[in-house]
Amino acid sequence: MIAQTPAPPYYAVIFTSIRSDQPEGYDDTATRMQLLACEQPGYLGFESARDGLGISVSYWRDLASIRSWKQQADHLIAQEKGRTEWYSVYQVRIARVERDYAFHSE
Amino acid sequence: MIAQTPAPPYYAVIFTSIRSDQPEGYDDTATRMQLLACEQPGYLGFESARDGLGISVSYWRDLASIRSWKQQADHLIAQEKGRTEWYSVYQVRIARVERDYAFHSE
């Protein structure tokens, strides 16, 4: 569930959102987009949680991979649905991961 | 709930975690740490969600602010409790936010 990413540097797209009251079709599309993202060149991983506020972070090799994914045809349609139906507000932040470290209990 | 951050560049600390089965004292400390973080120099904002996987993102002016917060005395104690009691696994990623954009429905 925690994404297994390579050694930095790599990129993160932090997508923070609040859903609208009309989630019809949302879950199906979200799952479909997640599967589609996996197949994109440069995709490194994905993490997501929601309890009121939703935070999804996708990880990418470089900015070119992020741009290609943003322009992918089915994803463009999903983004449009996101704006017209599913989200009341969202924020996208594109960030270069410079350092990371993990903890695992015994 | 979505952090109101200034224009990039700024920094994000992405903390992804899975909790252990012993959450005693966790909620109190999490709230206390969130309030304490607000008061640190260079703090810009905080976002958090959990449904199994937990994702917390804190935003900072620069790497020096992140280092100071990591070394803050009460926060060091909380980090130790995190490792010994509260988390079974976590991953910390420190990233430079280079671009951001927002959507608000009408």
Backbone of each chain as ProteinMPNN parsed JSONL, in Angstrom:
{"seq_chain_A": "MIAQTPAPPYYAVIFTSIRSDQPEGYDDTATRMQLLACEQPGYLGFESARDGLGISVSYWRDLASIRSWKQQADHLIAQEKGRTEWYSVYQVRIARVERDYAFHSE", "coords_chain_A": {"N_chain_A": [[0.826, -1.225, 0.0], [2.013, 1.175, 0.7], [3.822, 3.008, -1.587], [6.384, 1.5, -3.531], [9.028, 3.049, -4.252], [11.806, 4.122, -6.343], [15.288, 5.087, -5.64], [15.613, 8.568, -4.844], [16.442, 11.267, -7.168], [12.944, 11.69, -7.946], [9.56, 12.267, -9.107], [6.596, 13.649, -7.556], [3.07, 13.816, -7.699], [0.865, 15.556, -5.94], [-2.367, 15.286, -5.079], [-4.96, 16.875, -3.745], [-8.221, 16.795, -2.492], [-11.736, 17.695, -2.261], [-14.761, 16.091, -2.35], [-17.708, 16.472, -4.4], [-21.318, 16.417, -3.909], [-22.194, 14.567, -5.674], [-21.396, 11.711, -6.486], [-21.729, 9.863, -8.597], [-20.574, 7.29, -10.62], [-18.012, 7.803, -9.953], [-16.261, 6.027, -8.437], [-15.792, 3.8, -10.133], [-14.503, 5.069, -12.306], [-12.28, 6.126, -11.002], [-10.917, 3.8, -10.238], [-10.414, 2.73, -12.767], [-8.761, 4.73, -13.842], [-6.601, 4.533, -12.167], [-5.57, 2.021, -12.817], [-4.956, 2.49, -15.476], [-3.024, 4.475, -15.224], [-0.875, 3.04, -14.135], [0.139, 1.789, -16.368], [1.388, 3.69, -17.817], [4.285, 5.205, -19.32], [7.056, 5.783, -17.196], [5.664, 5.767, -14.833], [5.701, 5.306, -11.317], [4.42, 4.692, -8.926], [1.631, 4.736, -6.513], [-0.411, 6.256, -4.045], [-3.15, 6.52, -1.787], [-5.692, 8.057, 0.189], [-8.724, 8.697, 1.964], [-10.756, 10.616, 4.101], [-13.133, 12.43, 4.287], [-11.443, 14.863, 3.546], [-9.548, 14.12, 0.652], [-6.504, 12.601, -0.236], [-4.316, 11.94, -2.779], [-1.381, 10.55, -3.986], [0.68, 10.369, -6.719], [3.534, 8.857, -8.2], [6.326, 9.592, -10.238], [8.761, 9.205, -12.888], [9.831, 11.472, -14.144], [9.251, 14.927, -15.233], [8.285, 14.921, -17.829], [6.912, 12.477, -18.05], [4.778, 12.981, -16.339], [3.487, 15.059, -17.685], [2.704, 13.694, -20.055], [0.883, 11.822, -19.025], [-1.064, 13.563, -18.014], [-2.127, 14.447, -20.405], [-3.188, 12.202, -21.568], [-5.71, 10.487, -23.382], [-8.177, 9.201, -22.321], [-7.856, 9.936, -19.724], [-8.057, 12.688, -19.859], [-10.795, 12.98, -20.322], [-11.771, 11.971, -17.917], [-10.726, 13.898, -16.183], [-12.23, 16.108, -16.932], [-14.821, 15.283, -16.179], [-14.311, 15.183, -13.477], [-14.052, 17.92, -12.864], [-16.579, 18.926, -13.626], [-18.427, 17.356, -12.235], [-17.528, 15.677, -9.986], [-15.754, 16.818, -8.058], [-15.697, 19.337, -5.557], [-13.701, 21.012, -4.932], [-10.251, 21.109, -5.692], [-6.667, 20.647, -5.365], [-3.63, 20.649, -7.026], [-0.323, 19.627, -6.746], [2.938, 19.694, -7.934], [5.876, 18.063, -7.399], [9.352, 17.681, -6.718], [10.873, 14.894, -5.529], [13.363, 14.774, -3.211], [14.624, 13.466, -1.176], [14.266, 10.475, 0.714], [13.071, 8.243, 3.274], [12.571, 5.212, 5.133], [10.614, 3.472, 7.625], [10.367, 0.39, 9.282], [8.707, -1.667, 11.522], [9.948, -4.154, 13.844]], "CA_chain_A": [[0.0, 0.0, 0.0], [2.977, 2.272, 0.575], [4.451, 2.795, -2.895], [7.807, 1.118, -3.536], [9.649, 3.961, -5.216], [13.268, 3.987, -6.432], [16.048, 6.147, -4.964], [15.404, 9.896, -5.432], [15.247, 12.075, -7.369], [11.81, 11.35, -8.797], [8.543, 13.309, -8.939], [5.317, 13.333, -6.917], [1.917, 14.681, -7.943], [0.018, 15.517, -4.744], [-3.718, 15.705, -5.483], [-5.777, 17.006, -2.54], [-9.543, 17.101, -3.028], [-12.988, 17.51, -1.528], [-15.73, 15.622, -3.335], [-19.042, 17.074, -4.442], [-22.355, 15.5, -3.414], [-22.669, 13.74, -6.787], [-20.28, 10.831, -6.823], [-22.091, 8.784, -9.535], [-19.544, 6.914, -11.582], [-16.677, 8.196, -9.492], [-15.396, 4.911, -8.011], [-15.391, 3.058, -11.331], [-13.516, 5.824, -13.077], [-11.057, 6.229, -10.204], [-10.208, 2.524, -10.365], [-9.946, 2.618, -14.151], [-7.65, 5.665, -14.04], [-5.455, 4.022, -11.426], [-5.019, 0.933, -13.637], [-4.401, 3.097, -16.687], [-1.798, 5.189, -14.819], [0.175, 2.007, -13.979], [0.677, 1.372, -17.667], [2.032, 4.823, -18.485], [5.745, 5.28, -19.181], [7.538, 6.646, -16.124], [4.868, 5.6, -13.604], [6.478, 4.638, -10.262], [3.616, 4.21, -7.797], [0.416, 5.494, -6.193], [-0.929, 6.115, -2.676], [-4.404, 7.264, -1.706], [-6.498, 7.931, 1.408], [-9.782, 9.706, 2.044], [-11.771, 10.654, 5.159], [-13.534, 13.83, 4.136], [-10.39, 15.281, 2.621], [-8.864, 13.046, -0.057], [-5.135, 12.873, -0.685], [-3.72, 10.913, -3.634], [-0.051, 10.924, -4.462], [1.257, 9.468, -7.714], [4.983, 9.061, -8.316], [6.725, 9.548, -11.648], [10.204, 9.288, -13.127], [10.246, 12.82, -14.542], [8.148, 15.833, -15.574], [7.728, 14.519, -19.131], [5.933, 11.412, -17.786], [3.595, 13.62, -15.737], [2.806, 15.777, -18.771], [2.059, 12.715, -20.941], [-0.274, 11.273, -18.315], [-2.083, 14.612, -17.959], [-2.712, 14.602, -21.744], [-3.713, 10.919, -22.049], [-7.079, 10.78, -23.837], [-9.209, 8.804, -21.352], [-7.616, 10.713, -18.508], [-8.607, 14.032, -20.108], [-12.251, 12.877, -20.125], [-11.981, 11.829, -16.47], [-10.45, 15.201, -15.555], [-13.381, 16.967, -17.217], [-15.876, 14.819, -15.269], [-13.886, 15.611, -12.142], [-14.357, 19.342, -12.67], [-17.997, 19.249, -13.763], [-19.316, 16.569, -11.374], [-17.098, 14.926, -8.805], [-15.014, 17.546, -7.029], [-16.066, 20.734, -5.325], [-12.441, 21.764, -4.946], [-9.011, 20.324, -5.598], [-5.38, 21.328, -5.518], [-2.596, 19.767, -7.562], [1.039, 20.134, -6.523], [3.942, 18.863, -8.593], [7.038, 18.24, -6.525], [10.523, 16.833, -6.968], [11.278, 14.213, -4.296], [14.819, 14.912, -3.132], [15.155, 12.574, -0.161], [13.223, 9.684, 1.348], [13.538, 7.195, 4.184], [11.475, 4.34, 5.554], [10.701, 2.769, 8.901], [9.598, -0.853, 9.403], [8.855, -2.225, 12.871], [10.514, -5.531, 13.849]], "C_chain_A": [[0.853, 1.264, 0.0], [3.764, 2.0, -0.705], [5.933, 2.479, -2.742], [8.504, 1.927, -4.615], [11.169, 3.769, -5.228], [13.969, 5.088, -5.634], [15.753, 7.493, -5.626], [16.624, 10.299, -6.273], [14.205, 11.396, -8.252], [10.723, 12.384, -8.491], [7.274, 12.779, -8.275], [4.268, 14.322, -7.389], [0.985, 14.504, -6.748], [-1.337, 16.117, -5.126], [-4.6, 15.695, -4.232], [-7.161, 17.461, -2.963], [-10.653, 16.966, -1.995], [-14.042, 17.177, -2.574], [-17.017, 16.445, -3.272], [-20.044, 16.065, -3.882], [-22.851, 14.559, -4.506], [-21.598, 12.776, -7.249], [-20.611, 9.753, -7.844], [-20.973, 8.537, -10.549], [-18.13, 7.186, -11.104], [-15.773, 6.991, -9.232], [-14.881, 4.098, -9.19], [-14.292, 3.784, -12.08], [-12.209, 5.926, -12.317], [-10.227, 4.952, -10.322], [-9.616, 2.369, -11.76], [-8.724, 3.517, -14.392], [-6.391, 5.173, -13.322], [-4.757, 2.901, -12.221], [-4.336, 1.475, -14.889], [-3.08, 3.803, -16.378], [-0.618, 4.217, -14.715], [0.88, 1.683, -15.275], [1.426, 2.495, -18.375], [3.546, 4.762, -18.303], [6.111, 6.221, -18.025], [6.753, 6.562, -14.84], [5.674, 4.824, -12.565], [5.628, 4.117, -9.11], [2.494, 5.17, -7.456], [0.014, 5.216, -4.744], [-2.168, 6.993, -2.553], [-5.092, 7.018, -0.375], [-7.563, 9.012, 1.381], [-10.556, 9.525, 3.339], [-12.267, 12.087, 5.239], [-12.603, 14.44, 3.109], [-9.807, 14.044, 1.939], [-7.461, 13.49, -0.438], [-4.674, 11.684, -1.519], [-2.364, 11.417, -4.071], [0.387, 9.91, -5.502], [2.714, 9.867, -7.917], [5.423, 8.763, -9.736], [8.219, 9.752, -11.799], [10.636, 10.724, -13.382], [9.019, 13.651, -14.938], [7.492, 15.453, -16.901], [6.666, 13.426, -18.945], [4.644, 12.0, -17.213], [2.788, 14.352, -16.811], [2.069, 14.811, -19.689], [0.797, 12.144, -20.297], [-1.404, 12.299, -18.247], [-2.824, 14.727, -19.297], [-3.321, 13.308, -22.285], [-5.226, 11.044, -22.274], [-8.167, 10.434, -22.814], [-9.08, 9.601, -20.059], [-8.142, 12.141, -18.658], [-10.115, 14.05, -19.863], [-12.559, 12.779, -18.629], [-11.744, 13.16, -15.749], [-11.636, 16.156, -15.737], [-14.564, 16.595, -16.308], [-15.568, 15.256, -13.84], [-14.294, 17.053, -11.874], [-15.855, 19.615, -12.714], [-18.872, 18.535, -12.74], [-18.766, 16.151, -10.018], [-16.45, 15.734, -7.69], [-15.609, 18.926, -6.821], [-14.811, 21.599, -5.314], [-11.276, 20.767, -4.974], [-7.788, 21.189, -5.826], [-4.385, 20.289, -6.03], [-1.239, 20.416, -7.298], [2.029, 19.152, -7.147], [5.278, 19.135, -7.923], [8.125, 17.236, -6.86], [10.971, 16.219, -5.648], [12.801, 14.176, -4.254], [15.432, 13.922, -2.153], [14.009, 11.732, 0.366], [13.848, 8.682, 2.299], [12.328, 6.469, 4.74], [11.709, 3.835, 6.958], [9.836, 1.516, 8.816], [9.797, -1.38, 10.813], [9.367, -3.661, 12.761], [9.437, -6.548, 13.546]], "O_chain_A": [[0.494, 2.279, -0.598], [4.304, 0.91, -0.894], [6.64, 3.093, -1.944], [8.553, 1.511, -5.773], [11.749, 3.31, -4.244], [13.308, 5.927, -5.02], [15.651, 7.559, -6.851], [17.708, 9.738, -6.108], [14.53, 10.641, -9.169], [10.951, 13.29, -7.69], [6.927, 11.607, -8.419], [4.531, 15.521, -7.473], [0.391, 13.442, -6.564], [-1.437, 17.3, -5.453], [-4.944, 14.63, -3.72], [-7.28, 18.423, -3.722], [-10.537, 16.239, -1.009], [-14.197, 17.895, -3.562], [-17.36, 17.027, -2.243], [-19.658, 14.986, -3.433], [-23.821, 13.83, -4.298], [-20.963, 12.992, -8.281], [-19.848, 8.794, -7.964], [-20.503, 9.449, -11.229], [-17.162, 6.837, -11.779], [-14.653, 6.932, -9.74], [-13.703, 3.747, -9.253], [-13.276, 3.192, -12.445], [-11.137, 5.824, -12.914], [-9.008, 5.0, -10.483], [-8.475, 1.936, -11.921], [-7.773, 3.115, -15.061], [-5.272, 5.365, -13.797], [-3.53, 2.841, -12.289], [-3.285, 0.987, -15.305], [-2.135, 3.742, -17.165], [0.492, 4.525, -15.149], [2.063, 1.344, -15.288], [2.034, 2.271, -19.422], [4.035, 4.323, -17.262], [5.552, 7.31, -17.895], [7.113, 7.203, -13.852], [6.269, 3.796, -12.888], [6.047, 3.209, -8.391], [2.398, 6.264, -8.013], [0.09, 4.08, -4.277], [-2.234, 8.074, -3.139], [-5.079, 5.898, 0.136], [-7.347, 10.102, 0.851], [-10.975, 8.411, 3.656], [-11.884, 12.852, 6.123], [-12.943, 14.523, 1.929], [-9.596, 13.023, 2.594], [-7.254, 14.61, -0.904], [-4.642, 10.554, -1.032], [-2.216, 12.569, -4.477], [0.461, 8.717, -5.208], [3.08, 11.039, -7.822], [4.958, 7.809, -10.36], [8.865, 10.382, -10.962], [11.683, 11.154, -12.898], [7.898, 13.144, -14.974], [6.289, 15.639, -17.078], [5.633, 13.45, -19.614], [3.548, 11.563, -17.564], [1.56, 14.274, -16.838], [0.927, 15.073, -20.067], [-0.234, 12.003, -20.955], [-2.573, 11.944, -18.403], [-4.008, 15.064, -19.324], [-3.915, 13.32, -23.363], [-5.934, 11.633, -21.458], [-8.99, 11.286, -22.477], [-10.071, 9.899, -19.392], [-8.619, 12.733, -17.689], [-10.651, 14.993, -19.281], [-13.486, 13.419, -18.134], [-12.472, 13.507, -14.819], [-11.996, 16.905, -14.829], [-15.223, 17.468, -15.742], [-16.463, 15.649, -13.093], [-14.812, 17.376, -10.805], [-16.36, 20.432, -11.944], [-19.945, 19.033, -12.398], [-19.462, 16.257, -9.008], [-16.575, 15.388, -6.515], [-15.98, 19.605, -7.778], [-14.862, 22.783, -5.649], [-11.334, 19.71, -4.345], [-7.853, 22.283, -6.386], [-4.32, 19.175, -5.509], [-1.032, 21.594, -7.586], [1.961, 17.945, -6.917], [5.753, 20.269, -7.88], [7.852, 16.095, -7.235], [11.401, 16.936, -4.745], [13.446, 13.62, -5.143], [16.607, 13.571, -2.269], [12.883, 12.221, 0.46], [15.014, 8.314, 2.15], [11.226, 7.011, 4.814], [12.844, 3.773, 7.432], [8.704, 1.571, 8.335], [10.934, -1.528, 11.261], [9.235, -4.3, 11.717], [9.714, -7.746, 13.506]]}, "seq_chain_B": "MIAQTPAPPYYAVIFTSIRSDQPEGYDDTATRMQLLACEQPGYLGFESARDGLGISVSYWRDLASIRSWKQQADHLIAQEKGRTEWYSVYQVRIARVERDYAFHSE", "coords_chain_B": {"N_chain_B": [[-9.506, 22.944, 4.739], [-7.975, 22.025, 2.645], [-4.67, 22.924, 2.27], [-3.65, 26.318, 2.364], [-1.341, 27.386, 0.527], [1.608, 29.34, -0.329], [2.809, 30.843, -3.456], [4.744, 28.557, -5.427], [8.384, 28.213, -5.398], [8.176, 25.816, -2.708], [8.363, 23.562, 0.105], [7.398, 20.097, 0.565], [6.581, 17.642, 2.966], [5.946, 14.402, 2.673], [4.233, 12.058, 4.377], [3.673, 8.806, 4.685], [1.817, 6.182, 6.071], [1.249, 3.127, 7.956], [-0.669, 2.113, 10.611], [0.11, 0.583, 13.791], [-1.321, -2.023, 15.9], [-1.651, -0.814, 18.311], [-2.832, 1.826, 19.318], [-2.761, 3.538, 21.553], [-2.835, 6.689, 23.016], [-2.17, 7.877, 20.684], [-3.887, 9.662, 19.15], [-4.145, 12.007, 20.732], [-1.46, 12.845, 20.821], [-0.95, 13.227, 18.112], [-2.661, 15.38, 17.514], [-1.533, 17.299, 19.215], [1.021, 17.532, 18.114], [0.387, 18.538, 15.626], [-0.595, 21.08, 16.261], [1.685, 22.137, 17.419], [3.44, 22.093, 15.274], [2.36, 24.099, 13.629], [3.318, 26.376, 14.847], [5.951, 26.529, 14.286], [8.839, 28.078, 12.791], [8.638, 28.831, 9.362], [6.628, 27.067, 8.741], [3.961, 26.149, 6.591], [1.556, 24.832, 6.08], [-0.822, 22.051, 6.36], [-2.035, 18.809, 5.574], [-4.178, 15.965, 5.834], [-5.207, 12.547, 5.712], [-6.842, 9.446, 6.35], [-7.566, 6.084, 5.63], [-7.139, 3.221, 6.455], [-4.479, 3.081, 4.965], [-2.497, 5.868, 5.842], [-2.047, 9.239, 4.918], [-0.16, 12.045, 5.348], [0.562, 15.365, 4.672], [2.857, 17.861, 5.133], [3.662, 21.301, 4.742], [6.353, 23.461, 3.958], [8.568, 26.302, 4.206], [11.269, 26.034, 3.517], [14.18, 23.803, 3.384], [15.635, 24.075, 5.72], [13.712, 24.773, 7.64], [12.274, 22.387, 7.786], [14.221, 20.647, 8.784], [14.632, 21.816, 11.32], [12.142, 21.421, 12.53], [12.075, 18.613, 12.557], [13.965, 18.171, 14.532], [12.901, 19.298, 16.776], [12.249, 19.319, 20.277], [9.923, 18.082, 21.681], [8.769, 16.916, 19.504], [10.7, 15.054, 18.761], [10.407, 13.17, 20.785], [7.811, 12.284, 20.228], [8.272, 11.151, 17.714], [9.861, 8.967, 18.436], [8.021, 7.464, 19.962], [6.291, 6.929, 17.885], [7.812, 5.131, 16.343], [8.26, 3.035, 18.18], [5.722, 2.285, 19.057], [3.33, 3.179, 17.587], [3.336, 2.988, 14.732], [3.424, 0.523, 12.175], [4.735, 0.603, 9.848], [6.315, 3.163, 7.973], [6.844, 5.802, 5.565], [8.836, 8.452, 4.596], [8.922, 11.266, 2.565], [10.711, 13.872, 1.145], [10.11, 16.728, -0.599], [10.402, 19.112, -3.236], [8.147, 21.5, -4.035], [7.258, 22.473, -7.172], [5.373, 23.451, -8.871], [1.952, 24.45, -8.834], [-1.648, 24.143, -8.933], [-5.091, 25.082, -8.735], [-8.531, 23.992, -8.441], [-11.835, 25.203, -8.269], [-15.204, 24.591, -7.903], [-18.106, 26.178, -9.376]], "CA_chain_B": [[-8.889, 21.617, 4.864], [-6.866, 22.037, 1.692], [-3.751, 23.938, 2.787], [-3.494, 27.526, 1.56], [0.108, 27.567, 0.428], [2.015, 30.454, -1.202], [3.308, 30.434, -4.776], [5.978, 27.771, -5.374], [8.736, 26.948, -4.756], [8.188, 25.567, -1.272], [8.664, 22.138, 0.302], [6.384, 19.203, 1.122], [7.0, 16.385, 3.581], [4.872, 13.422, 2.471], [4.404, 11.007, 5.396], [2.716, 7.733, 4.397], [2.004, 5.273, 7.208], [0.267, 2.135, 8.386], [-0.583, 2.096, 12.066], [0.161, -0.693, 14.507], [-2.578, -2.315, 16.601], [-1.61, -0.215, 19.66], [-2.884, 3.268, 19.087], [-2.984, 4.315, 22.787], [-2.138, 7.971, 23.099], [-1.818, 8.387, 19.353], [-4.686, 10.812, 18.694], [-3.733, 13.177, 21.509], [-0.133, 13.314, 20.405], [-1.055, 13.709, 16.73], [-3.245, 16.723, 17.587], [-0.553, 18.186, 19.842], [2.114, 17.761, 17.16], [-0.132, 19.388, 14.563], [-0.625, 22.441, 16.811], [3.076, 22.555, 17.627], [4.021, 22.33, 13.94], [1.855, 25.419, 13.193], [4.063, 27.471, 15.487], [7.363, 26.486, 13.895], [9.227, 28.971, 11.692], [8.644, 28.231, 8.027], [5.442, 26.201, 8.534], [3.026, 26.735, 5.621], [0.247, 24.188, 6.052], [-0.885, 20.629, 6.695], [-3.198, 18.064, 5.074], [-4.095, 14.608, 6.354], [-6.345, 11.641, 5.49], [-6.518, 8.045, 6.639], [-8.545, 4.983, 5.595], [-6.183, 2.108, 6.364], [-3.268, 3.864, 4.714], [-2.55, 7.28, 6.226], [-1.16, 10.157, 4.2], [-0.108, 13.411, 5.875], [1.525, 16.204, 3.962], [3.087, 19.182, 5.721], [4.312, 22.198, 3.781], [7.384, 24.26, 4.631], [9.215, 27.323, 3.373], [12.574, 25.592, 3.023], [14.696, 22.594, 4.017], [16.07, 24.406, 7.087], [12.518, 24.697, 8.501], [11.957, 20.961, 7.955], [15.246, 20.106, 9.69], [14.38, 22.316, 12.684], [10.954, 20.731, 13.048], [12.462, 17.223, 12.841], [14.8, 18.143, 15.743], [12.204, 19.942, 17.902], [12.352, 18.361, 21.394], [8.706, 17.284, 21.884], [8.558, 16.145, 18.277], [11.623, 13.902, 18.813], [9.776, 12.176, 21.671], [6.685, 11.717, 19.465], [8.836, 10.29, 16.658], [10.296, 7.736, 19.09], [6.782, 6.721, 20.24], [5.82, 6.465, 16.579], [8.571, 3.95, 15.926], [8.169, 1.915, 19.117], [4.351, 1.876, 19.391], [2.159, 3.529, 16.794], [3.373, 2.662, 13.306], [4.106, -0.709, 11.78], [5.623, 0.983, 8.736], [6.075, 4.482, 7.375], [7.785, 6.295, 4.547], [8.896, 9.917, 4.564], [9.515, 11.791, 1.329], [10.882, 15.325, 1.206], [9.971, 17.096, -2.008], [10.335, 20.536, -3.543], [6.981, 21.784, -4.882], [7.721, 23.354, -8.247], [4.234, 24.012, -9.585], [0.674, 24.01, -8.275], [-2.826, 24.811, -9.455], [-6.29, 24.746, -7.972], [-9.857, 24.03, -9.083], [-12.984, 25.435, -7.398], [-16.447, 24.568, -8.682], [-18.89, 27.438, -9.277]], "C_chain_B": [[-7.786, 21.406, 3.844], [-5.961, 23.191, 2.098], [-3.638, 25.108, 1.807], [-2.014, 27.878, 1.513], [0.439, 28.73, -0.509], [2.439, 29.943, -2.575], [4.574, 29.607, -4.609], [7.178, 28.665, -5.754], [8.564, 26.974, -3.235], [8.362, 24.053, -1.122], [7.483, 21.376, 0.904], [7.074, 18.018, 1.784], [5.805, 15.441, 3.487], [5.144, 12.254, 3.42], [3.307, 9.977, 5.175], [2.908, 6.648, 5.449], [0.901, 4.236, 7.327], [0.442, 1.994, 9.888], [-0.45, 0.689, 12.602], [-1.193, -0.925, 15.174], [-2.631, -1.672, 17.977], [-1.653, 1.299, 19.569], [-3.033, 4.11, 20.352], [-2.146, 5.596, 22.782], [-1.853, 8.603, 21.752], [-2.565, 9.678, 18.999], [-4.301, 12.107, 19.407], [-2.413, 13.741, 21.011], [-0.185, 13.874, 18.992], [-1.606, 15.138, 16.71], [-2.235, 17.723, 18.151], [0.567, 18.521, 18.863], [1.662, 18.693, 16.033], [-0.152, 20.857, 15.017], [0.788, 23.001, 16.977], [3.739, 22.895, 16.288], [3.639, 23.718, 13.419], [2.719, 26.57, 13.677], [5.52, 27.517, 15.052], [7.641, 27.486, 12.778], [9.214, 28.209, 10.365], [7.493, 27.294, 7.743], [4.457, 26.882, 7.582], [1.651, 26.086, 5.618], [0.346, 22.689, 6.245], [-2.153, 20.025, 6.116], [-3.055, 16.618, 5.522], [-5.357, 13.824, 6.037], [-5.898, 10.235, 5.852], [-7.732, 7.173, 6.39], [-7.755, 3.702, 5.38], [-4.809, 2.715, 6.197], [-3.491, 5.292, 5.201], [-1.582, 8.086, 5.382], [-1.281, 11.525, 4.864], [0.932, 14.167, 5.08], [1.649, 17.518, 4.714], [3.924, 19.996, 4.747], [5.187, 23.185, 4.527], [8.055, 25.201, 3.648], [10.501, 26.793, 2.746], [13.044, 24.362, 3.795], [15.137, 22.86, 5.45], [14.89, 24.318, 8.06], [12.163, 23.234, 8.784], [12.947, 20.321, 8.93], [14.986, 20.542, 11.129], [13.195, 21.596, 13.317], [11.278, 19.269, 13.393], [13.213, 17.123, 14.17], [14.113, 18.765, 16.953], [12.004, 18.91, 19.021], [11.105, 17.474, 21.567], [8.421, 16.4, 20.67], [9.493, 14.924, 18.224], [11.035, 12.782, 19.667], [8.621, 11.486, 20.94], [7.193, 10.78, 18.368], [9.259, 8.939, 17.237], [9.088, 6.85, 19.421], [6.215, 6.146, 18.948], [6.5, 5.163, 16.172], [8.36, 2.764, 16.87], [6.746, 1.403, 19.281], [3.313, 2.039, 18.287], [2.156, 3.062, 15.346], [4.003, 1.302, 13.073], [5.066, -0.417, 10.622], [5.308, 2.425, 8.331], [7.174, 4.847, 6.399], [7.698, 7.812, 4.571], [9.564, 10.329, 3.264], [9.553, 13.31, 1.424], [11.012, 15.826, -0.223], [9.835, 18.6, -2.163], [9.155, 20.767, -4.488], [7.377, 22.84, -5.909], [6.57, 24.062, -8.946], [2.974, 23.587, -8.845], [-0.46, 24.749, -8.958], [-4.058, 24.258, -8.758], [-7.508, 24.728, -8.863], [-10.911, 24.276, -8.006], [-14.23, 25.41, -8.271], [-17.207, 25.867, -8.445], [-19.723, 27.45, -8.014]], "O_chain_B": [[-6.8, 20.718, 4.105], [-6.43, 24.319, 2.254], [-3.544, 24.919, 0.594], [-1.51, 28.592, 2.38], [-0.359, 29.069, -1.383], [2.427, 28.737, -2.82], [5.399, 29.912, -3.747], [7.008, 29.728, -6.351], [8.773, 27.994, -2.578], [8.493, 23.343, -2.119], [6.68, 21.935, 1.651], [8.027, 17.457, 1.242], [4.782, 15.652, 4.138], [6.147, 11.553, 3.29], [2.137, 10.247, 5.449], [4.038, 6.229, 5.7], [-0.222, 4.436, 6.865], [1.551, 1.785, 10.38], [-0.846, -0.279, 11.953], [-2.106, -0.114, 15.027], [-3.554, -1.945, 18.745], [-0.633, 1.971, 19.724], [-3.395, 5.282, 20.258], [-0.933, 5.577, 22.573], [-1.356, 9.727, 21.676], [-1.95, 10.666, 18.597], [-4.15, 13.158, 18.784], [-2.267, 14.946, 20.808], [0.459, 14.881, 18.699], [-1.097, 15.999, 15.992], [-2.093, 18.836, 17.645], [1.01, 19.667, 18.793], [2.431, 19.522, 15.547], [0.223, 21.756, 14.264], [1.045, 24.176, 16.713], [4.499, 23.857, 16.186], [4.466, 24.426, 12.845], [2.841, 27.599, 13.013], [6.246, 28.444, 15.41], [6.79, 27.718, 11.92], [9.715, 27.089, 10.269], [7.377, 26.774, 6.634], [4.15, 28.062, 7.75], [0.676, 26.711, 5.202], [1.437, 22.121, 6.289], [-3.218, 20.64, 6.158], [-1.942, 16.095, 5.585], [-6.458, 14.372, 6.087], [-4.733, 9.875, 5.685], [-8.819, 7.476, 6.881], [-7.704, 3.164, 4.273], [-4.058, 2.85, 7.163], [-4.563, 5.859, 4.99], [-0.443, 7.676, 5.156], [-2.37, 12.095, 4.934], [2.037, 13.678, 4.844], [0.654, 18.216, 4.911], [4.771, 19.466, 4.028], [4.817, 23.684, 5.589], [8.109, 24.949, 2.445], [10.789, 27.07, 1.582], [12.39, 23.929, 4.744], [15.032, 21.98, 6.305], [15.05, 23.839, 9.182], [11.791, 22.892, 9.907], [12.553, 19.544, 9.799], [15.104, 19.738, 12.054], [13.238, 21.21, 14.485], [10.807, 18.75, 14.405], [13.115, 16.108, 14.86], [14.678, 18.764, 18.047], [11.635, 17.766, 18.753], [11.221, 16.249, 21.597], [7.903, 15.29, 20.795], [9.113, 13.878, 17.698], [11.144, 11.604, 19.328], [8.465, 10.268, 21.016], [6.599, 9.73, 18.127], [9.047, 7.897, 16.617], [9.118, 5.641, 19.193], [5.721, 5.018, 18.922], [5.851, 4.22, 15.718], [8.289, 1.62, 16.422], [6.548, 0.232, 19.606], [2.499, 1.141, 18.067], [1.098, 2.772, 14.789], [5.006, 0.963, 13.702], [6.073, -1.103, 10.445], [4.149, 2.84, 8.351], [8.268, 4.283, 6.408], [6.607, 8.381, 4.567], [10.624, 9.819, 2.902], [8.551, 13.951, 1.743], [11.903, 15.41, -0.963], [9.232, 19.274, -1.328], [9.163, 20.28, -5.619], [7.779, 23.95, -5.56], [6.749, 25.126, -9.537], [2.923, 22.49, -8.288], [-0.27, 25.84, -9.496], [-4.068, 23.131, -8.262], [-7.529, 25.367, -9.915], [-10.889, 23.636, -6.954], [-14.305, 26.129, -9.268], [-16.987, 26.563, -7.453], [-20.442, 28.416, -7.757]]}, "name": "protein", "num_of_chains": 2, "seq": "MIAQTPAPPYYAVIFTSIRSDQPEGYDDTATRMQLLACEQPGYLGFESARDGLGISVSYWRDLASIRSWKQQADHLIAQEKGRTEWYSVYQVRIARVERDYAFHSEMIAQTPAPPYYAVIFTSIRSDQPEGYDDTATRMQLLACEQPGYLGFESARDGLGISVSYWRDLASIRSWKQQADHLIAQEKGRTEWYSVYQVRIARVERDYAFHSE"}
